[in-house]
């Protein structure tokens, strides 16, 4: 189940990032997304995901350490995105990213997979909600005769 969530989230973020490249010419925001937000979310989600088969203790520790760093990146990128505010909704999504990053950091430090998974869903809500609000849909093509 968690693997499917990770795959779906990765595809959604990737699609959103690709769409942002085309539709949004705000280069500072694109840089924040590419350098911090997307890698941070992916690293955090991997921590709360089902561990690979035969994962060693050292590998598990490394995975959780990366999840902590990912949660920290979500916090800093949320702050950075807030600096490029586009209004109340933008700030609310940024605040949600910051808050879930803090909760996620605590869950990752505690190696609490269930809590990390639950927080990861809210991280996804922050990302997906912002993409739906600020990335315009592609133009509709007229039906072909």
Order of alpha helices (4+ residues) and beta strands (2+ residues): alpha-alpha-alpha-alpha-alpha-alpha
